Amino acid sequence: MKRALVVLAIAACGEKREAPPPPPPPVPVPSIPVDAALAVDAAPPASSGAILRERPLDTPPNTLVVTPNAIYFSSLSPGVFMLRDGQTKEIDDKWVTRIMGDADAIYYVSQENDDGHLMRHPYAGDPKPLVEWDGWIQAIDDTHVYLQGFRTRTSLKVPKLGGDPLKLPCRSLAVDGDHLYCMERSEFVRYDKSGKARKVLGRVPKGRLTEGPALTAKYIYASTEGADTGNVGWSIVRVPKTGGTVEVVAPDVGNIYELVGVEHEAYWVETKHPTPRKMIVRRMGDADTEPTDFAENFGYARGIVVTPEVVFVADSEPARIVELRR
C-alpha cells in the first residue's frame, strides 16, 4: 500500500502543466496637458467626442488657452482668469474679446471704453503693454501678434517682445509659417508676411465670407452667408491654400460662433436647427467630403482648443469648460 502511494505521488509531480496566460495589457488613458489638479479621474470612454470632464465656473468663459500647468480664459463679462490647482484667479479686470498663447505667455487686448492695449502676460511674470489698440487679437506666430480693429479695415502686426508695429492691408486673417491668409468680402486672399505679394486664392460665387479664416494642413475654412443658391442660413466653405475652387462643405449650418483649424481637421460651433440657442460642435477632416457631429448639448459655446488627445470647449450656459475625447 505504501509503495502504491509513492508511485502515485511521483506521477503527480511529473505532470507537465501549461503556464497561466499573461494578464491583459492596461487600457491606455489619454494624457491631458494640464496639472495634476486638472487631471482626468478615470479611464475615459473610447468614443470620440465623449465627455472626459466638465469644470464648473463662476464666470462664463469665452476663449481659452491651455498650458501644461493651467487653463486661461477670457470671460463674456469683464476679465481674464487662470484656472489652476482647482482655483480660479482673475489676472485682468478689463474687457477682453479673445486670448491666445504660446510657450511663454498669453496675449490679449485689454479694453476699457475706447482705451485698449495689447498685453503680453508671461506665465511667470507681470503683464506688459505692447501697443495701444482698439480691437482684439486674431492670430499669433513665432515672433508676432496680429490684431484686428473695431473701426478699421486694416490689421496690425506687432512684435511679441515689443517694437514698431506694421499695418496690414486686410482685416480678417490667419497665419502659417510663410503667409497671411485673409478674407476680403467674397475672396480668399494670400499675402506674404509683410502684407505684400497679393494673390486671390478663390472666390465664393454668392454672398460674403464671415467667420474665419481657419487653417489646416491643406485648406482654408470659413463661414459665409449665401454661398450657394439653395442656402437659407450660413455655410462652411473651404479652398486649397494654394488656390482653387471654393467648395461648400456644409450648407445651411445656422450661426457659426467659433471656427478653428488644427493639423488636418477643422472644428466649429454652430446653432442646431431648428432649436435656437442649442449648439453643437462639428468636425471635418481635410480628406472628408462632409462634416460629422462631434459633440452636442451646449448652451452657448464659444472657444475651442484642440490638443493631440483632448478638445476643450468653453460653454457659458451653464458656465463651464468641457473636455472631450478627440
C-alpha positions in Angstrom: 0.0 0.0 0.0 2.8 2.4 0.9 4.6 1.6 -2.3 1.5 2.4 -4.4 1.2 5.8 -2.8 4.8 6.7 -3.5 4.3 5.8 -7.2 1.2 8.0 -7.4 3.0 10.9 -5.8 5.9 10.7 -8.2 3.5 10.5 -11.2 1.6 13.6 -10.0 4.8 15.6 -9.5 6.0 14.6 -13.0 2.9 16.0 -14.8 3.6 18.9 -17.3 1.3 21.9 -16.7 0.9 24.9 -19.1 1.9 28.3 -17.8 -1.0 30.6 -16.9 -1.8 33.2 -19.6 -0.3 36.7 -19.1 -2.6 39.4 -17.7 -4.3 41.7 -20.3 -2.5 45.0 -21.1 -3.7 48.1 -19.3 -6.2 50.3 -21.0 -4.5 53.4 -22.3 -5.7 56.7 -20.8 -5.1 59.8 -22.8 -2.9 62.4 -21.1 -4.5 65.9 -20.7 -2.0 68.7 -20.8 -2.9 70.3 -17.5 -1.5 70.0 -14.0 -2.3 67.2 -11.6 -5.3 69.1 -10.1 -6.8 69.2 -13.6 -6.2 65.5 -14.5 -8.9 63.1 -15.6 -10.1 61.0 -12.7 -10.7 57.7 -14.5 -10.2 56.0 -17.8 -12.4 57.9 -20.4 -14.9 56.3 -22.8 -13.4 55.2 -26.0 -15.6 57.1 -28.4 -14.5 60.3 -30.0 -16.5 63.3 -28.7 -17.2 61.7 -25.3 -17.1 63.9 -22.3 -14.0 63.4 -20.1 -14.7 66.2 -17.6 -16.8 69.2 -17.0 -15.3 72.1 -15.0 -18.0 74.4 -13.5 -17.0 78.1 -13.3 -18.4 81.1 -11.5 -18.0 83.3 -14.6 -19.0 82.5 -18.2 -15.9 81.6 -20.3 -15.3 82.9 -23.9 -12.0 81.9 -25.3 -9.3 79.5 -23.9 -5.6 78.9 -23.7 -4.5 75.5 -22.4 -1.0 75.2 -20.9 0.8 72.3 -19.1 0.1 73.9 -15.8 -3.2 75.9 -16.1 -6.1 76.9 -18.2 -6.6 80.6 -19.0 -9.8 82.0 -20.3 -11.4 85.3 -21.2 -14.9 85.9 -19.9 -18.2 87.2 -21.5 -18.2 89.6 -18.6 -15.0 91.6 -17.9 -11.8 89.8 -17.0 -9.2 87.2 -17.8 -8.9 84.3 -15.5 -6.5 81.5 -14.6 -7.7 78.0 -13.5 -5.0 76.2 -11.6 -5.0 73.7 -8.7 -8.7 73.8 -8.7 -8.8 77.5 -8.0 -9.8 80.4 -10.4 -7.9 83.6 -10.2 -8.6 86.9 -12.0 -5.5 88.3 -13.8 -7.0 91.2 -15.7 -10.3 93.0 -14.8 -10.9 94.8 -18.2 -13.0 93.7 -21.2 -11.1 91.1 -23.3 -12.6 89.7 -26.5 -10.0 86.9 -27.2 -6.9 85.5 -25.7 -4.1 83.4 -27.4 -0.9 81.9 -26.1 2.5 80.4 -26.9 5.0 78.6 -24.8 5.9 81.6 -22.7 2.9 84.0 -22.4 -0.7 84.8 -23.1 -1.7 87.7 -25.3 -4.9 89.8 -25.3 -6.2 93.3 -25.8 -7.3 94.8 -22.5 -10.1 97.2 -23.3 -11.7 100.0 -21.2 -14.1 102.2 -23.1 -12.2 103.2 -26.2 -8.8 102.7 -24.5 -7.2 99.4 -25.4 -3.7 97.9 -25.0 -2.2 94.7 -26.4 -0.9 92.9 -23.3 1.8 90.2 -23.1 1.4 88.3 -19.8 4.2 85.8 -19.1 3.2 82.7 -17.3 5.9 83.5 -14.8 6.0 87.3 -14.5 4.0 90.5 -14.8 1.9 91.7 -17.7 3.4 94.3 -20.1 1.6 96.5 -22.6 3.0 96.3 -26.1 0.9 98.8 -28.1 -2.3 100.8 -27.9 -5.1 99.2 -30.0 -8.9 99.4 -30.1 -9.8 95.8 -31.1 -8.8 92.2 -30.5 -6.2 89.6 -31.2 -6.8 87.3 -34.1 -3.6 85.3 -34.7 0.0 84.7 -33.4 3.1 83.1 -34.9 6.6 82.6 -33.6 7.5 86.2 -33.5 4.4 88.4 -33.9 0.9 89.1 -32.7 -1.8 90.0 -35.3 -4.6 92.4 -34.3 -8.0 93.3 -35.8 -9.6 96.6 -35.1 -13.2 97.5 -34.2 -13.4 100.5 -36.6 -10.7 99.9 -39.3 -10.3 97.7 -42.3 -6.6 97.1 -41.6 -4.9 94.8 -39.2 -1.7 95.3 -37.1 1.3 93.1 -36.9 3.1 93.6 -33.5 6.4 92.1 -32.4 5.9 89.8 -29.4 8.7 91.3 -27.4 7.9 94.9 -28.4 8.9 97.1 -31.3 7.4 99.0 -34.2 4.0 97.6 -35.4 3.3 97.1 -39.1 -0.1 97.9 -40.7 -1.5 95.1 -42.9 -4.0 95.5 -45.8 -6.6 93.0 -44.7 -9.0 92.8 -41.7 -9.8 89.1 -41.0 -6.7 86.9 -41.2 -4.9 83.7 -40.2 -1.2 82.9 -40.5 1.1 80.0 -41.1 4.9 79.8 -41.4 5.1 81.7 -44.7 1.9 83.6 -45.4 -1.1 85.6 -44.3 -4.5 84.3 -45.4 -7.2 86.9 -45.5 -10.9 87.2 -46.2 -11.9 90.2 -48.3 -15.7 90.2 -48.7 -16.2 87.2 -51.1 -12.5 86.5 -51.7 -9.8 84.4 -50.1 -6.5 86.2 -50.5 -3.0 85.3 -49.6 -0.1 87.7 -48.8 3.5 87.3 -47.7 4.2 88.1 -44.1 4.8 91.8 -44.8 1.4 92.2 -46.4 2.7 92.2 -50.0 2.5 89.8 -53.0 -1.3 89.7 -53.0 -2.8 86.6 -54.6 -6.5 85.7 -54.9 -6.9 82.1 -54.0 -10.7 81.7 -54.6 -14.0 83.5 -54.6 -17.4 82.4 -53.3 -19.9 82.9 -56.2 -22.5 84.4 -54.0 -22.6 86.0 -50.5 -19.8 87.2 -48.3 -17.3 85.5 -46.0 -18.0 85.9 -42.3 -16.3 83.7 -39.6 -12.7 82.7 -40.1 -10.4 82.0 -41.7 -9.2 78.8 -40.1 -6.2 76.9 -41.5 -5.5 73.2 -41.7 -2.6 71.5 -43.4 -4.3 71.7 -46.8 -7.3 74.1 -46.7 -8.6 77.5 -45.6 -12.0 77.1 -43.9 -14.5 79.9 -43.4 -18.2 80.5 -43.0 -20.3 82.5 -45.4 -23.8 83.9 -45.9 -25.4 82.8 -49.1 -22.6 80.7 -50.6 -24.9 78.7 -52.7 -28.4 79.4 -54.2 -30.1 76.8 -52.0 -28.7 78.1 -48.7 -31.1 79.8 -46.3 -28.6 80.3 -43.5 -24.8 80.2 -43.2 -22.5 77.7 -44.9 -19.0 76.3 -44.2 -16.7 76.6 -47.3 -13.1 75.8 -47.9 -10.5 76.4 -50.6 -7.0 74.9 -51.0 -4.2 77.0 -49.5 -2.6 77.0 -52.9 -5.7 78.3 -54.6 -8.6 76.7 -56.5 -12.4 76.3 -56.5 -14.2 77.3 -53.3 -16.1 74.2 -52.1 -19.3 74.4 -50.0 -18.8 71.5 -47.5 -21.7 72.2 -45.0 -24.7 74.2 -46.4 -27.3 75.7 -44.1 -25.5 75.4 -40.8 -27.1 78.2 -38.8 -24.9 80.7 -37.0 -21.2 80.0 -36.6 -19.6 81.1 -33.3 -16.1 79.7 -33.5 -14.1 78.1 -36.2 -10.6 76.6 -35.7 -8.2 74.5 -37.8 -5.5 72.2 -36.5 -3.4 69.8 -38.5 -5.8 68.0 -40.9 -9.1 68.9 -39.1 -11.4 71.9 -38.7 -13.8 72.3 -35.8 -16.6 74.8 -35.4 -19.6 75.6 -33.1 -23.0 76.1 -34.7 -26.5 76.6 -33.7 -28.5 73.4 -34.2 -31.6 73.8 -36.4 -34.4 74.2 -35.7 -33.7 74.8 -32.0 -32.2 78.2 -31.3 -29.6 78.6 -28.6 -28.8 74.9 -28.7 -25.3 74.4 -30.0 -23.2 71.6 -31.3 -19.5 71.1 -32.2 -18.9 69.7 -35.6 -15.6 68.4 -37.1 -14.4 67.9 -40.7 -11.1 66.4 -41.9 -9.3 67.5 -45.0 -9.9 64.1 -46.6 -13.7 64.2 -45.7 -16.4 65.2 -48.1 -18.8 66.3 -45.3 -18.6 67.1 -41.6 -19.7 65.0 -38.7 -21.4 65.9 -35.4 -18.6 65.8 -32.8 -20.4 66.8 -29.6 -23.7 68.5 -28.7 -25.9 69.9 -25.8 -24.0 73.1 -25.4 -26.0 76.2 -24.2 -23.7 78.9 -25.6 -20.3 77.5 -26.6 -17.6 79.8 -27.9 -13.8 79.0 -27.6 -12.3 75.7 -28.8 -8.8 74.4 -28.1 -7.7 71.2 -29.8 -4.8 69.2 -28.3 -3.5 65.8 -29.6 -6.0 63.9 -27.4 -8.5 66.3 -25.9 -10.8 69.0 -27.3 -11.6 71.8 -24.8 -14.8 73.8 -25.3 -15.8 77.0 -23.4 -19.6 77.0 -22.7 -21.3 79.8 -20.8 -24.8 78.3 -20.4 -24.0 76.8 -17.8 -20.6 78.4 -17.2 -18.1 75.5 -17.7 -15.2 74.2 -19.6 -15.9 70.8 -21.2 -13.2 68.4 -22.1 -13.9 65.9 -24.9 -12.1 62.9 -26.2 -10.6 63.9 -29.6 
